[in-house]
Amino acid sequence: MNTRQISLAAAFLAIVFIAHAAGRILQIGGAQLAPSIAIYVLMALLMAPYLGWGALTGIAFATGILTMLATSSPFPLANIPAHGGSFLIAALLAKMAGGDGRELSTAKVIGIVSLILLISWTLFALFTWLGLIGTPFTGQTFSRFGTSFGTGFLAWWISGFLGVALPTWVIALVLTPLLYRAVRPALVRQGMIPAGAS
């Protein structure tokens, strides 16, 4: 990574931290709204095609640590595999879809952020569950919007998906493509990322 790429990654990571911390105002079922996902997917889409896996792994670890520090979820460590791992998957998809640096279509951006949100929520739900086995959290009945889903991991996954992942997905559907279209040309003009293929 060169100095410009390090600066760009640091700026994105700062925004990821702020966006994740801002989710504390919306406490839903022991988790939180995570607009940070839209930001770290954007970071992957813009930077991954030009970076090696060593640098991307470092960014993924930083993403996991920062979201862990910013969270108010019941098992903060779940953020490391959920968000750090999801950043790496987003980076892989960005390399596959735009490895030559070409601009991605809005449909591809939406497809990638949608898949990452599903993966991120599933990883978060799984590692939270594993981390809290034997506590009152895993023994409770999970409900959302007046509907009870019962007990167990699947009930937790569904109730959390409806109350946390779904609202986050709506934000990401708007935010990620919009920011991608606005930020990418600016970064190309400033020489922070190559123009890529047309």
C-alpha positions in Angstrom: 0.0 0.0 0.0 1.3 3.5 -0.8 0.7 6.6 1.4 -2.4 7.6 -0.5 -4.0 4.2 -0.1 -3.2 4.1 3.6 -4.7 7.6 4.0 -7.8 6.5 2.1 -8.2 3.3 4.1 -7.8 5.2 7.4 -10.5 7.7 6.3 -12.9 4.9 5.4 -12.2 3.1 8.7 -12.9 6.3 10.7 -16.2 6.6 9.0 -16.9 2.9 9.6 -16.3 3.4 13.3 -18.5 6.5 13.5 -21.3 4.9 11.5 -21.2 1.8 13.7 -21.2 3.9 16.9 -24.1 5.9 15.6 -26.1 2.7 15.5 -26.2 2.8 19.3 -29.2 5.1 19.2 -31.3 2.3 17.7 -31.2 -0.6 20.1 -33.1 -3.6 18.6 -33.2 -6.9 20.3 -29.7 -6.8 21.6 -28.1 -5.8 18.3 -28.1 -2.5 16.4 -28.6 -0.9 13.1 -25.3 -1.1 11.2 -24.9 1.6 8.5 -21.2 0.8 8.8 -21.8 -2.2 6.5 -22.6 0.1 3.6 -19.4 2.0 4.2 -17.0 -1.0 4.4 -18.6 -2.5 1.3 -18.0 0.8 -0.4 -14.4 0.7 0.8 -14.0 -2.8 -0.6 -15.6 -1.9 -4.0 -13.3 1.1 -4.4 -10.0 -0.3 -3.0 -9.9 -4.1 -3.3 -9.3 -4.3 -7.0 -6.0 -2.5 -6.5 -4.7 -4.0 -3.2 -3.1 -7.3 -2.4 -4.6 -9.8 0.2 -2.1 -8.8 2.9 -3.3 -5.2 2.9 -6.9 -6.3 2.6 -6.5 -8.7 5.6 -5.1 -5.8 7.6 -8.1 -3.6 6.7 -10.5 -6.4 7.5 -8.9 -6.9 11.0 -9.1 -3.1 11.6 -12.8 -3.2 10.5 -13.5 -6.0 12.9 -11.8 -4.3 15.8 -13.3 -0.9 15.2 -16.9 -2.3 14.9 -16.2 -4.3 18.1 -15.2 -1.1 20.0 -18.1 0.8 18.6 -20.8 -1.7 19.3 -23.3 -2.1 22.1 -24.3 -5.6 21.1 -24.3 -8.3 23.9 -21.2 -10.1 22.6 -18.9 -7.5 21.0 -16.3 -10.1 19.8 -18.8 -11.3 17.2 -18.1 -8.1 15.2 -14.6 -9.3 14.3 -15.6 -12.3 12.2 -18.9 -10.7 11.2 -17.6 -7.4 9.8 -14.0 -8.3 9.3 -14.9 -11.5 7.5 -17.6 -9.8 5.5 -15.1 -7.1 4.3 -12.9 -9.8 3.0 -15.8 -11.5 1.1 -16.8 -8.0 -0.3 -13.1 -7.6 -1.4 -13.2 -10.9 -3.1 -16.4 -10.1 -4.9 -15.0 -6.6 -5.9 -12.0 -8.3 -7.4 -14.1 -10.8 -9.3 -16.6 -8.2 -10.6 -14.2 -5.3 -11.2 -10.7 -6.8 -11.0 -9.5 -4.7 -14.0 -10.6 -1.6 -12.2 -13.7 -1.0 -14.4 -16.6 0.9 -12.9 -19.3 -1.5 -11.5 -22.9 -1.2 -12.5 -25.5 -0.2 -9.9 -27.0 -3.7 -10.2 -23.6 -5.2 -9.2 -23.1 -2.8 -6.3 -26.6 -3.6 -5.0 -26.0 -7.3 -5.5 -22.7 -7.3 -3.6 -24.0 -5.2 -0.7 -27.1 -7.3 -0.4 -25.1 -10.5 -0.2 -22.6 -9.1 2.2 -25.4 -7.9 4.5 -26.9 -11.4 4.6 -23.5 -12.9 5.3 -22.6 -10.3 7.9 -25.9 -10.8 9.8 -25.5 -14.6 9.7 -22.0 -14.5 11.0 -22.9 -11.9 13.7 -25.9 -13.9 14.8 -23.9 -17.2 14.9 -20.9 -15.9 16.8 -23.2 -13.9 19.2 -25.1 -17.1 19.9 -22.0 -19.2 20.4 -20.5 -16.5 22.6 -23.6 -16.4 24.8 -24.5 -20.1 25.1 -25.6 -20.9 28.6 -26.7 -17.3 29.3 -30.3 -16.0 29.6 -29.9 -14.5 26.1 -30.0 -17.9 24.3 -32.8 -19.2 26.6 -35.2 -16.3 25.8 -38.2 -16.3 23.4 -37.4 -14.1 20.4 -40.1 -11.8 19.0 -40.4 -8.9 16.6 -43.3 -6.7 15.6 -45.6 -8.5 17.9 -44.8 -11.9 16.5 -43.1 -14.6 18.5 -40.6 -16.8 16.7 -40.0 -19.1 19.7 -36.6 -20.0 21.1 -33.3 -21.2 19.6 -30.8 -20.0 17.1 -33.2 -19.8 14.1 -35.7 -17.7 16.1 -32.8 -15.3 17.0 -31.7 -15.2 13.4 -35.1 -14.4 12.0 -36.1 -11.9 14.7 -32.8 -10.1 14.4 -32.9 -10.2 10.6 -36.3 -8.5 10.6 -35.4 -5.9 13.2 -31.7 -5.2 12.4 -30.5 -6.6 9.1 -33.6 -5.6 7.1 -33.5 -1.9 8.1 -29.7 -1.9 7.6 -30.3 -3.4 4.1 -32.7 -0.6 3.2 -30.1 2.0 4.2 -27.3 0.1 2.3 -29.5 -0.2 -0.9 -29.6 3.6 -1.1 -26.3 4.6 0.5 -23.8 2.3 -1.1 -24.6 2.8 -4.8 -25.1 6.5 -4.3 -21.7 7.0 -2.6 -20.0 4.7 -5.1 -21.2 6.9 -8.0 -20.2 10.0 -6.2 -16.9 9.0 -4.6 -15.3 6.9 -7.3 -14.9 9.6 -9.9 -13.5 12.0 -7.3 -10.9 9.4 -6.2 -10.0 8.8 -9.9 -9.6 12.5 -10.5 -7.3 12.9 -7.5 -5.2 9.9 -8.6 -6.1 7.8 -5.5 -7.4 5.0 -7.6 -6.7 4.2 -11.2 -9.4 4.9 -13.8 -9.5 1.2 -14.9 -11.0 -0.2 -18.0 -13.9 1.6 -19.6 
